Amino acid sequence: MPLGVCLIIYLLALYIGAMVLLWQSLRGQKTATPLVTEVPFALREGQTIVGIGETTQGIDFYIGDYVRDENYCDL
């Protein structure tokens, strides 16, 4: 068998082996669930969040000049 054909077969075998190892490792991984923060309020038309501050009690949202605590639901 010519040397070029042996080299191509060898490289093909290495490629297939690497792909099998990659597929096995990816199949065994579990995807982490993304962290989602639910915001218990909706902005009114024209309102913009200009800042967010994290405190020991929770997260404060700064809407214009008004500071709203995440545990307070009525605007």
C-alpha positions, 0 to 999 in steps of 0.5 A: 500500500502506498505511503500516502494512502496509509497516511490518509487512512491513519489521519481519518482514523484519528479524526473519527476517534477524536469525534467519538470522544468529543461526542461522548464527552458532550453527551455526558454533560448536563446543562445548568439551568440559567438563573432568572430573576423575576421582577414583580412590577412593570414599567409604565409608558415613558418610565426608564430604569436608571439604576439598580442597587443591591442591598442586604434586604434585596434589590432596589430599582431606581426609576427616575428620581423614585427608588422602589424596593423589590418587595413593594408591589404598588407604584 
